[in-house]
């Protein structure tokens, strides 16, 4: 789930996390992820990210890369008003720099965010076109995410943020059922510019070795 509002002009935001996936049939995997965002212009965010996972061969079949570098640009089309949401377009390219990678992939997304104080609603619609696939893989894939975050605690304080989302995406394999995942978590501000986050989720159907439990924890810093 992504916010439709780009990072502020000339601001940097970096994050690092560790993710563990407990799968059916004991095919667990885990690994770190890193991302960096920059407000290149007013309303324009650029950034990059990379994630590493164990079992890169089987994860590549699920559409999860290990070591591929993803670069993106996020442009805010509209700013949020009392009646209308913030809307942004996201364009990205994923390069085959990792293990068991094949071709260069294109990512396109449309994001929307609207506030209903103290709750914010987020909707993401994403499409990915793979540059190279195996015979049983889908070349074009889609994903839809709906989620929300809300502040808790004393009025006017935004130190603690609860998040939850539902993710429905096409199966990477031809003929496979769509994959539905649910996730929830908390983000806790521990300084003016530092946030700790923790999340847990599960996949309800769509894969024979689906994720029973996904745990993720990390830290982000903005300056």
Phi, psi and omega per residue, in radians:
X1 nan 2.228 -3.115
X2 -2.147 2.588 3.086
X3 -1.385 2.472 3.139
X4 -1.393 -0.077 -3.128
X5 -1.694 2.094 3.123
X6 -1.105 2.794 3.046
X7 -1.131 2.745 -3.065
X8 -1.090 2.708 -3.140
X9 -0.994 2.219 3.126
X10 1.182 0.225 3.091
X11 -1.624 2.538 3.032
X12 -1.889 2.515 3.021
X13 -2.402 2.126 3.130
X14 -2.130 2.555 3.123
X15 -2.525 2.707 3.063
X16 -2.472 2.455 -3.131
X17 -2.541 2.933 3.051
X18 -2.236 2.246 -3.089
X19 -2.122 2.371 3.092
X20 -2.168 2.220 3.113
X21 -1.973 2.006 3.039
X22 -1.616 1.936 -3.032
X23 -1.831 2.826 2.994
X24 -1.108 2.720 3.137
X25 1.113 0.346 3.044
X26 1.028 0.561 3.082
X27 -1.703 1.000 -3.067
X28 -1.203 2.677 3.036
X29 -2.552 2.822 -3.073
X30 -2.811 2.910 3.104
X31 2.842 2.972 -3.096
X32 -1.639 2.776 3.027
X33 -2.356 2.600 -3.108
X34 -2.389 2.513 3.098
X35 -2.554 2.692 3.109
X36 -2.490 2.252 3.134
X37 -2.124 2.621 3.137
X38 -2.534 2.337 3.063
X39 -1.427 1.565 -3.024
X40 -1.237 -0.690 3.097
X41 -2.442 2.975 3.072
X42 -1.181 2.070 -3.115
X43 1.527 0.004 -3.132
X44 -2.187 2.115 3.095
X45 -1.943 2.388 2.998
X46 -2.145 2.688 -3.111
X47 -2.984 3.100 3.124
X48 -2.636 2.732 3.109
X49 -2.664 2.802 3.110
X50 -2.639 2.526 3.109
X51 -2.357 2.474 3.097
X52 -2.059 2.393 3.120
X53 -2.393 2.654 2.987
X54 -1.274 2.909 -3.087
X55 0.918 0.948 -3.081
X56 -1.072 -0.515 -3.130
X57 -1.136 -0.900 -3.138
X58 -1.218 -0.582 3.114
X59 -1.201 -0.556 3.086
X60 -1.073 -0.613 3.088
X61 -1.192 -0.400 3.106
X62 -1.551 -0.037 -3.080
X63 1.484 0.300 3.127
X64 -1.929 1.971 -3.095
X65 -1.445 2.803 3.017
X66 -2.204 1.734 3.116
X67 1.744 -0.026 3.072
X68 -1.224 2.375 3.112
X69 -1.591 2.222 3.115
X70 -1.963 2.198 3.058
X71 -2.008 2.512 -3.098
X72 -2.582 2.837 2.974
X73 -2.275 2.322 3.138
X74 -2.100 2.083 -3.102
X75 -2.000 2.185 3.109
X76 -1.361 1.887 -3.118
X77 -1.275 -0.784 3.111
X78 -2.355 2.645 3.011
X79 -1.636 2.727 -3.080
X80 -1.273 2.437 3.010
X81 -2.151 3.135 3.126
X82 -1.089 -0.515 -3.073
X83 -1.800 -0.463 -3.004
X84 -2.120 2.594 3.139
X85 -1.416 2.864 2.919
X86 -1.296 2.371 -3.124
X87 -2.200 2.392 -3.136
X88 -2.436 2.670 3.046
X89 -1.929 2.355 -3.118
X90 -2.108 2.215 3.090
X91 -2.118 2.357 -3.116
X92 -2.566 2.788 3.093
X93 -2.306 2.350 3.110
X94 -1.990 2.095 -3.073
X95 -1.677 2.486 -3.072
X96 -1.390 1.113 -3.111
X97 -1.628 -0.134 -3.037
X98 -1.697 -2.883 -3.125
X99 -1.448 2.449 3.130
X100 0.986 0.512 3.105
X101 -1.554 2.773 -3.056
X102 -2.144 -1.353 -3.056
X103 -2.083 3.123 3.083
X104 -1.501 2.257 -3.044
X105 -1.895 2.596 3.119
X106 -1.905 2.334 3.115
X107 -2.090 2.323 3.082
X108 -2.329 2.362 -3.124
X109 -2.508 2.661 3.024
X110 -2.142 2.141 -3.043
X111 -2.075 2.540 3.085
X112 -2.443 2.448 3.114
X113 -2.404 2.324 3.102
X114 -2.428 2.445 -3.073
X115 -1.759 2.375 2.991
X116 -2.276 1.324 -2.926
X117 -0.689 2.198 0.103
X118 -1.663 0.362 -3.088
X119 -1.880 2.471 3.013
X120 -2.108 2.377 3.133
X121 -1.838 2.360 -3.141
X122 -2.171 2.399 3.049
X123 -2.311 2.227 3.122
X124 -2.144 2.290 3.008
X125 -2.099 2.119 -2.983
X126 -2.230 2.533 3.080
X127 -2.358 2.430 -3.131
X128 -2.285 2.343 3.080
X129 -2.034 2.108 -3.090
X130 -1.511 2.381 -3.141
X131 -1.315 -0.420 -3.141
X132 -2.661 2.414 -3.114
X133 -2.438 2.787 2.957
X134 -1.381 2.976 -3.031
X135 -1.094 -0.484 -3.083
X136 -1.786 0.183 -3.108
X137 -1.759 2.592 3.028
X138 -1.320 2.357 3.107
X139 -1.456 -0.551 3.103
X140 -2.037 2.262 -3.089
X141 -2.275 2.624 -3.139
X142 -2.229 2.831 3.127
X143 -2.690 2.390 3.072
X144 -2.209 2.307 -3.098
X145 -2.263 2.308 3.019
X146 -2.215 2.255 -3.105
X147 -2.736 3.083 3.132
X148 -2.606 2.774 2.976
X149 -2.352 2.631 3.130
X150 -2.588 2.505 -3.124
X151 -1.465 2.532 3.106
X152 -2.233 2.816 -3.133
X153 1.873 -2.819 -3.077
X154 -1.153 2.597 -3.130
X155 -1.010 2.360 3.116
X156 1.526 -0.167 3.120
X157 -1.698 2.440 -3.134
X158 -2.159 0.463 -3.077
X159 -1.243 -0.570 -3.099
X160 -2.028 2.203 -3.093
X161 -2.228 2.144 3.056
X162 -1.659 2.457 -3.103
X163 -2.315 2.616 3.076
X164 -2.712 2.530 3.116
X165 -2.700 2.791 3.016
X166 -2.108 2.350 -3.034
X167 -2.183 2.110 3.079
X168 -2.082 2.132 -3.092
X169 -2.434 2.735 3.134
X170 -1.219 2.610 3.090
X171 -1.231 2.389 3.114
X172 -1.056 -0.382 -3.074
X173 -1.743 2.488 3.083
X174 -1.043 2.325 3.119
X175 1.446 -0.124 -3.140
X176 -1.364 2.647 3.135
X177 -1.277 2.625 3.068
X178 -1.050 2.637 -3.055
X179 -1.861 2.171 3.099
X180 -1.923 2.204 3.133
X181 -2.224 2.560 3.068
X182 -2.144 2.510 -3.110
X183 -2.608 2.544 3.057
X184 -2.488 2.798 -3.131
X185 -3.041 -3.008 -3.124
X186 -2.459 2.480 3.033
X187 -2.068 2.209 -3.073
X188 -2.105 2.078 3.087
X189 -1.325 2.237 -3.134
X190 -2.022 0.070 3.109
X191 -2.970 3.097 -3.109
X192 -1.074 -0.475 -3.040
X193 -2.246 0.085 -3.026
X194 -2.107 2.365 -3.128
X195 -2.305 2.283 2.981
X196 -1.688 2.515 3.106
X197 -2.439 2.628 3.123
X198 -2.501 2.396 3.133
X199 -2.496 2.758 3.082
X200 -2.496 2.525 -3.121
X201 -2.740 -3.132 3.140
X202 -2.701 2.715 3.010
X203 -1.820 2.226 -3.037
X204 -1.468 -0.633 3.116
X205 -2.846 2.960 3.058
X206 2.104 -0.408 -3.133
X207 -2.383 2.492 3.129
X208 -1.165 -0.588 3.104
X209 -1.924 0.855 -3.055
X210 -1.064 2.834 3.096
X211 -1.321 2.025 3.049
X212 -1.323 -0.778 3.120
X213 -2.483 2.271 3.031
X214 -2.035 2.229 3.105
X215 -2.069 2.367 -3.136
X216 -2.468 2.342 3.078
X217 -2.465 2.579 -3.106
X218 -3.025 -2.982 -3.082
X219 -2.476 2.516 3.054
X220 -2.288 2.637 -3.080
X221 -2.450 2.318 -3.139
X222 -2.118 2.402 3.109
X223 -2.617 nan nan
